Amino acid sequence: MRSANTTSKQMFSKKRNDWRSFSYFLWILPFLILVFLFSYFPLHGWIYSFFDYKPPRSLAQCEFVGLQWFKMLFTNKTQVSQLLQVLKNTFAMSFLGILTSFFPVFFAIFLNEIKAKKFKTFVQTFTTLPNFISWVLIYSVAFSLFSSSGMVNTILKNWGIVTEPIKFLDSDSHTYLWMLMWNVWKNLGWSAIIYLASIASIDQEQYEAASIDGANRFQLMRHITLPALMPTFFIMLMLSVANFLNNGLDQYYVFQNSFNKEHIQVLDLYVYNIGMTGSSYSLATAISMLKSIVSIVLLASVNVVSKKVRGESII
C-alpha cells in the first residue's frame, strides 16, 4: 500500500514538473517566434544570389546564373579593389570600437564612486539618453554644429581664429576618428549599464575589509571593483570580436557624402548602396551571404577561445 502511494506521488510530481516546464516554454514561445520571423525566415532571400534578379520581375522570370556573383567578387579587379577598401574600413571601425571598449568599464567605475545621488542620477541619465536618439537627429545636431555655416565655424570666424570655414563634415580627413567619437558619445552611457549592474552585485564586505586595512578609494577600485568587472568585460569583448563585420548601417549612412564615401563605406553600407542605389540585388545578396558566413566562423572561433581561456562557452 505504501509503495502504491509512493508511486502515485511520484507520478503526480512528474506531471506537475512537466506542466511547469511546458508553461515556461509557453512564456518564451512568442520570443522564439519573433526570432524565427526576423532572424531565420529572411534567410530564404539568399536564393536571389543565384539569379540575375531584375526588379520588378518575379524570380521565375529571371535568369539562373549559379555562382556568377560569387566568382565576380574574386575575379573582377574593380570589384575586388572596392571590396578590399570596404573591408579595410570595416576592420578599422571595428578595431577602433574594440580598442575603446574599456571606456564604459572605467566610466561605470567612476560613476559608481559619485556619492551625491542627484548628481550621479543626472550624469547617468544625461549620458544614457543619446542611445535613444536616432542617428538622423544626431546628424542634424552635427550639421548645426560643424557645417560650414554651423555654430563652431561661426564662433571661430567671429573670434578671428579662422578666415575660411573648416570643413568638418565635407572632408575625408580623420573619418575613422570622427565616426568613433560620435559612436562613443552615443553609446557610452548605455554600455556602462551592464557594468554598473555587475558592480552592484559585488559583496560589500570586501570593500569594508579593505577599508579597515587602510585602502583608499583608488585602491578599492583597482583591487576589488576592476577585477570583479573583468569576467563581464571579457564576455562583451568576445561578442564584439564575433561581430567584427557588423558595424551597422545607420550611422555611416547619414554621415556619408561624396567627400568621405571612400573611407566611411563599411560592409553593411556597401551592401545597401549596391542593392538599393546600384540596383544589383543579387550581388548585394552574395556579399551579405559571405559576411554572414565569416561572422559565424568568427563567433565559433571566439567560442573556442572562450572555452580554453575561461572554461565556459558563450553560445
C-alpha positions in Angstrom: 0.0 0.0 0.0 2.8 2.4 0.9 4.6 1.5 -2.4 1.5 2.3 -4.4 1.1 5.7 -2.6 4.8 6.5 -3.3 4.4 5.6 -7.0 1.3 7.8 -7.2 3.1 10.7 -5.6 6.0 10.3 -8.0 3.7 10.3 -11.0 1.8 13.4 -9.7 5.1 15.2 -9.1 6.4 14.2 -12.6 3.2 15.5 -14.2 3.4 18.7 -12.2 7.0 19.3 -13.3 6.1 18.5 -16.9 3.3 21.0 -16.8 5.6 23.6 -15.2 8.2 23.1 -17.9 5.5 23.4 -20.6 4.2 26.6 -19.1 7.7 28.1 -19.1 8.0 27.1 -22.7 4.8 28.9 -23.5 6.2 32.1 -21.9 9.2 32.1 -24.2 7.3 30.9 -27.3 6.4 34.4 -28.5 10.1 35.4 -28.4 11.1 32.3 -30.3 8.5 33.2 -33.0 9.9 36.7 -33.2 13.5 35.3 -33.6 12.3 33.0 -36.3 10.5 35.7 -38.2 13.2 38.3 -38.1 16.4 36.2 -38.0 15.8 32.9 -39.8 12.8 33.4 -42.1 14.5 36.2 -44.1 17.4 33.7 -45.0 15.3 32.3 -47.8 16.2 35.6 -49.6 19.7 34.1 -50.2 18.3 32.4 -53.2 18.5 35.8 -55.1 22.3 35.5 -55.1 22.0 32.6 -57.6 19.8 34.6 -60.1 20.3 37.7 -62.2 17.4 39.4 -60.4 15.8 42.4 -62.2 13.0 44.1 -60.2 10.0 44.2 -60.5 10.1 40.8 -62.3 9.4 37.7 -60.3 12.2 35.3 -59.6 10.9 32.8 -62.0 11.3 35.3 -64.9 15.0 36.0 -64.1 18.0 34.1 -65.4 19.6 31.5 -63.1 23.4 32.3 -63.0 24.6 29.9 -60.3 27.8 31.2 -58.7 28.5 34.0 -61.1 28.2 36.8 -58.5 30.5 34.9 -56.1 33.1 34.5 -58.8 32.8 38.2 -59.6 33.8 39.1 -56.1 37.2 37.4 -56.6 37.9 37.8 -60.3 36.7 41.3 -61.2 39.6 43.7 -60.4 37.4 46.7 -59.9 35.1 44.8 -57.6 38.0 43.3 -55.7 39.5 46.7 -55.2 36.3 48.2 -53.9 35.7 45.2 -51.6 39.2 45.4 -50.2 38.7 49.1 -49.4 35.3 48.4 -47.8 36.8 45.6 -45.7 39.6 47.9 -44.7 37.1 50.5 -43.5 35.1 47.8 -41.7 38.1 46.4 -39.9 39.3 49.9 -39.0 36.0 50.9 -37.5 35.6 47.6 -35.6 39.2 47.6 -34.4 38.7 51.1 -33.0 35.5 50.1 -31.4 37.2 47.1 -29.7 40.2 49.3 -28.7 37.9 51.7 -26.9 35.7 49.0 -25.4 37.2 49.7 -22.0 35.7 53.2 -21.9 32.3 52.0 -20.4 34.2 50.0 -17.8 36.1 53.0 -16.4 33.1 55.2 -16.8 30.9 52.8 -14.8 33.6 52.6 -12.1 34.0 56.4 -11.7 30.2 56.9 -11.9 29.8 54.4 -9.1 32.2 56.5 -7.0 30.0 59.6 -7.2 28.4 59.9 -3.7 25.9 62.7 -4.5 22.9 60.7 -5.6 21.2 63.5 -7.5 24.3 64.4 -9.5 25.0 60.7 -10.1 21.5 60.2 -11.5 21.8 63.3 -13.6 25.1 62.1 -15.1 23.8 58.6 -15.8 20.6 59.9 -17.4 22.5 62.6 -19.4 24.9 60.0 -20.8 22.3 57.3 -21.5 19.8 59.5 -23.4 21.9 59.7 -26.6 21.4 56.0 -27.1 17.7 56.6 -27.7 18.3 59.4 -30.2 18.2 58.3 -33.8 21.3 58.8 -36.0 19.2 61.1 -38.2 18.8 63.5 -35.3 22.4 63.2 -34.3 23.5 64.1 -37.8 21.2 67.1 -37.6 23.0 68.2 -34.4 26.4 67.6 -36.1 25.3 69.6 -39.1 24.2 72.5 -36.9 27.4 72.5 -35.0 30.1 71.6 -37.6 28.8 72.5 -41.1 30.5 75.4 -43.0 27.8 77.8 -41.6 27.4 76.0 -38.3 27.9 77.3 -34.8 31.5 76.2 -34.4 32.7 77.9 -37.7 30.7 81.0 -36.9 32.3 81.3 -33.4 35.8 80.7 -34.9 35.2 83.4 -37.6 33.9 85.9 -35.1 36.9 85.4 -32.8 39.2 85.8 -35.8 40.7 82.4 -35.4 39.9 81.3 -39.0 39.1 83.3 -42.2 37.6 80.4 -44.1 35.2 77.8 -42.6 36.8 74.5 -41.6 35.2 71.6 -43.4 34.5 69.2 -40.6 31.8 67.2 -42.4 32.6 67.9 -46.1 36.0 66.3 -45.8 37.6 62.8 -45.8 40.3 63.6 -43.2 40.1 61.7 -39.9 36.9 60.0 -41.0 37.5 56.9 -38.7 38.1 59.1 -35.7 35.1 61.2 -36.3 32.8 58.2 -36.6 34.4 56.7 -33.4 33.8 59.8 -31.4 30.2 60.0 -32.4 29.7 56.3 -31.6 31.3 56.6 -28.2 29.3 59.7 -27.4 26.1 57.9 -28.3 26.7 54.5 -26.6 29.0 55.3 -23.6 26.3 55.7 -21.0 24.1 52.8 -22.3 27.1 50.4 -22.5 28.1 51.2 -18.9 24.7 50.0 -17.5 25.7 46.3 -17.6 28.9 47.1 -15.7 27.0 49.2 -13.1 24.8 46.1 -12.6 27.9 44.0 -12.1 29.3 46.5 -9.6 26.0 46.3 -7.6 26.5 42.6 -7.2 29.9 42.9 -5.6 30.0 41.8 -1.9 30.2 45.0 0.1 32.1 43.2 2.8 35.2 43.2 0.6 35.1 47.0 0.5 34.7 47.2 4.2 37.5 44.8 4.9 39.8 46.6 2.5 38.9 50.0 4.0 39.7 48.7 7.5 43.1 47.6 6.2 43.8 51.2 5.1 42.9 51.0 1.3 41.9 54.3 -0.3 39.2 54.8 -2.9 41.5 54.3 -5.9 43.0 51.1 -4.3 39.4 49.8 -3.8 38.6 50.5 -7.5 41.9 48.9 -8.7 41.9 45.8 -6.5 38.2 45.0 -6.0 35.9 46.7 -8.5 38.1 46.3 -11.6 38.9 42.6 -11.1 35.2 41.9 -10.5 34.2 43.5 -13.8 36.8 41.6 -15.9 34.6 38.5 -16.5 31.8 40.7 -17.8 34.2 42.7 -19.9 35.7 39.6 -21.3 32.3 38.3 -22.4 31.4 41.6 -24.0 34.8 41.7 -25.7 34.3 38.2 -27.1 30.9 39.2 -28.5 32.4 42.3 -30.1 35.1 40.2 -31.8 32.4 37.8 -33.0 30.5 40.7 -34.5 33.6 42.2 -36.1 32.0 42.6 -39.5 28.7 44.0 -38.2 29.3 47.7 -37.9 25.7 48.6 -38.6 24.3 50.9 -41.2 22.5 53.9 -39.7 25.5 56.0 -38.5 27.5 55.7 -41.7 24.5 56.1 -44.0 23.6 59.5 -42.5 27.2 60.8 -42.4 28.2 59.6 -45.8 28.7 62.1 -48.7 30.7 62.4 -51.9 33.8 63.6 -49.9 34.1 60.9 -47.4 32.5 57.9 -49.2 35.8 56.2 -49.8 36.6 55.7 -46.1 33.1 55.8 -44.5 31.7 52.9 -46.5 31.7 49.8 -44.3 30.4 46.4 -45.4 26.8 46.9 -44.3 26.6 50.3 -46.1 28.3 48.9 -49.1 25.7 46.1 -49.4 22.9 48.7 -49.1 24.4 51.0 -51.7 24.9 48.2 -54.2 21.4 46.7 -53.6 19.4 49.9 -53.4 21.2 52.5 -55.4 23.3 50.3 -57.7 20.2 48.1 -58.5 22.3 44.9 -58.1 20.3 43.0 -55.6 21.9 39.7 -56.5 25.4 40.9 -56.0 24.5 42.6 -52.7 22.9 39.3 -51.5 26.1 37.4 -52.4 28.2 39.8 -50.4 25.8 39.7 -47.5 26.0 35.9 -47.5 29.8 35.9 -47.4 29.6 38.3 -44.5 27.2 36.1 -42.6 29.4 33.0 -43.1 32.5 34.9 -42.0 30.6 36.2 -38.9 29.6 32.6 -38.0 33.2 31.5 -38.3 34.4 34.3 -36.1 31.7 33.5 -33.5 32.7 29.8 -33.5 36.4 30.8 -33.1 35.7 33.2 -30.3 33.7 30.5 -28.6 36.6 28.1 -28.8 38.9 30.8 -27.3 36.4 31.4 -24.5 36.3 27.7 -23.6 40.1 27.5 -23.5 40.6 30.8 -21.6 37.6 30.9 -19.3 36.4 27.3 -19.3 33.0 28.5 -20.3 31.2 28.8 -23.7 29.4 32.0 -24.8 27.0 30.1 -27.0 
